[in-house]
Amino acid sequence: NPQEQWMDLIERGASEAPVNLRISIQRLTDLGNVPRKEKQFRNFAANSLNLRGKQVEIVSQIWNFLSGLREKENAEKKRLNE
């Protein structure tokens, strides 16, 4: 199930994330049903984590970290399947 894989990725990301993002990502793991598409993720995270003004940059950092982690895992799966 893609949503379960995404939530698993977020949980793994919470332990691997840079210190400044770790708390925010950990809070996302508690919410469940986090959107997988960028625009919806940004809105969900900003509202759920109550990030406003200059803090919105944190949402971009979280998205970049998680999407990079997802790409790395997908590349590794593809390499193993070859």
N, C-alpha and C positions, 0 to 999 in steps of 0.2 A: 504494500500500500504506500503510495508516494507521500501521503501526509505523515504516516508513521516514520518513514525514512527521514523526512525533513525534521521531525521532532527529535529523532535520535541524533541527527547531525547537530542540532542546537544543543542538546545535552552534552555531546562530546565537545562541542565548541566552548561550552561554559568552562570546562576544565583546561582547555588549551589557549583560551583567549588572553590577550594582553591584560594586565592588571586593571587598567582604566575602563575596560569593557566588561570585565568578568561579572560584576554585580548586576549590570543591566541584562546581560545574556542569561544569567541565572534566574532573574525575575521572569524572563520570557518562558523559560522551561516550566515554570509554575502555572502559566496561563493556558497552555494547550491551544490547539487549532490556530497556530501562527501562520499567516498567509505565506505562500511560497513565491508569489510574484512581487517584484520590487515595489511598485507603486502602492499596492495594498499593504505590503509589509511596512513600508515607511509610515503610512497613516496609522496602522495598528500599533506599531512600536511607539511612535510619538505620543499617541493618545494613552496607551496602556501604561507606559513608563512615565507619563506626565512630563515629557520633555518639550520645552518651549524656548523660543528665542534662539540664543546662541547654543543651547544644548541640543538643538536639532542636528548639529554636526555629528553628535554621538550616534544617531540613527544611521547616518551614512557610513560611519566607521564599522558599526555592527553589521550592516548589510554587506559591505565590502569584505569583511572578515569571513562571514558565513558563506557568501557566494564563492569566495576563493577556496574555502575548505571543501565545498561541494564540488567545484571543478577539479580539485586535486583528487578527491575520492573517485569521481567519475573517470578521470584519466587513468587512475590506478586499476580500476575494474576493467576498463577497456584493454589495458596492457596485459592483464592476467588472462583475458579471454582470447587473446591472439595466439 
